[in-house]
């Protein structure tokens, strides 16, 4: 019986053929990008926007139709990325003359040499809270005003009651403070600095009490999550979330009896409590990231992190093409957080942190792209993060 199976070429032959095709593809891609550059010049001359959604949709349909059915979807994905890169290249060619770019340049030029050492600062909670501790680290002599809720801190900044506000945004073991992310989408502000604060939770109780006496432990829900292992070893103790660790400590001191609080050790002296246990976090290297916000855009020397909010089309490949753009422009994406949009079913708003020097023109190109091609775009600031 004859073997009718088609002979498969040797792998070296196949690779040579791929190399030949790749050489042609690179030449054609380079030629396409040069034409794209000319398109950018034309758009500049007539005042056209870089993005033309109608033409791009038609092009994707056309190239998919030109492909065999089994590779049509792959072709569409490939060309979606090519279009993203083409837009990025056009933005570079067109330069960055947007109002946002101008605001960033002006903020850089007008910024003092150093970050303020004293200011009126809004914090959630009360004395002894970790936000209070972070504010004391960011400013050597802050005038701290305390507010009941995180939303009150944002309101205080918007009303001009305080120049700055300090808020926790992320913990190394418990993750993001989602309430802050949701509030960020509803308020207008700029991030002007960030820092990471080492967090060592202690169990604090009224004088003379022992761990065996405790029937209830109160704290903020993030601190409760960070001390889950310790709390699991106290099965008969009721766990009650409160607005803040320092508020919890103050509550334990006011109630007395058998209520203990998870809080910073400084709260023991502040509220006259004993330390029953220390170092009770699940992880010894427990850190919380705080942001310092302001009503006005301020960019200081040393700023190397930029935060933005984006809402992108709810279509396959939208996020992937966005990430391709960061890669093409050599921008290091250090954080991607998604939060649901309440008024839309299963659609999400994205928060990006980008690592780029404030004076780098690449940053302005990226922001120009994002602002022109997103359903919603907000620039949250460029700032230094203290480690």
HELIX and SHEET records of a PDB file:
HELIX    1   1 UNK A   11  UNK A   46  1                                  36    
HELIX    2   2 UNK A   53  UNK A   66  1                                  14    
HELIX    3   3 UNK A   69  UNK A   71  5                                   3    
HELIX    4   4 UNK A   72  UNK A   94  1                                  23    
HELIX    5   5 UNK A   99  UNK A  110  1                                  12    
HELIX    6   6 UNK A  130  UNK A  138  1                                   9    
HELIX    7   7 UNK A  150  UNK A  159  1                                  10    
HELIX    8   8 UNK A  178  UNK A  184  1                                   7    
HELIX    9   9 UNK A  211  UNK A  213  5                                   3    
HELIX   10  10 UNK A  221  UNK A  226  1                                   6    
HELIX   11  11 UNK A  228  UNK A  232  1                                   5    
HELIX   12  12 UNK A  245  UNK A  255  1                                  11    
HELIX   13  13 UNK A  266  UNK A  271  1                                   6    
HELIX   14  14 UNK A  318  UNK A  328  1                                  11    
HELIX   15  15 UNK A  361  UNK A  373  1                                  13    
SHEET    1   A 4 UNK A 143  UNK A 147  0                                        
SHEET    2   A 4 UNK A 120  UNK A 124  1                                        
SHEET    3   A 4 UNK A 164  UNK A 171  1                                        
SHEET    4   A 4 UNK A 175  UNK A 176 -1                                        
SHEET    1   B 9 UNK A 143  UNK A 147  0                                        
SHEET    2   B 9 UNK A 120  UNK A 124  1                                        
SHEET    3   B 9 UNK A 164  UNK A 171  1                                        
SHEET    4   B 9 UNK A 287  UNK A 294 -1                                        
SHEET    5   B 9 UNK A 190  UNK A 198 -1                                        
SHEET    6   B 9 UNK A 376  UNK A 386  1                                        
SHEET    7   B 9 UNK A 305  UNK A 311 -1                                        
SHEET    8   B 9 UNK A 348  UNK A 355 -1                                        
SHEET    9   B 9 UNK A 332  UNK A 340 -1                                        
SHEET    1   C 5 UNK A 238  UNK A 242  0                                        
SHEET    2   C 5 UNK A 216  UNK A 220  1                                        
SHEET    3   C 5 UNK A 259  UNK A 264  1                                        
SHEET    4   C 5 UNK A 201  UNK A 206 -1                                        
SHEET    5   C 5 UNK A 273  UNK A 278 -1                                        
END                                                                             
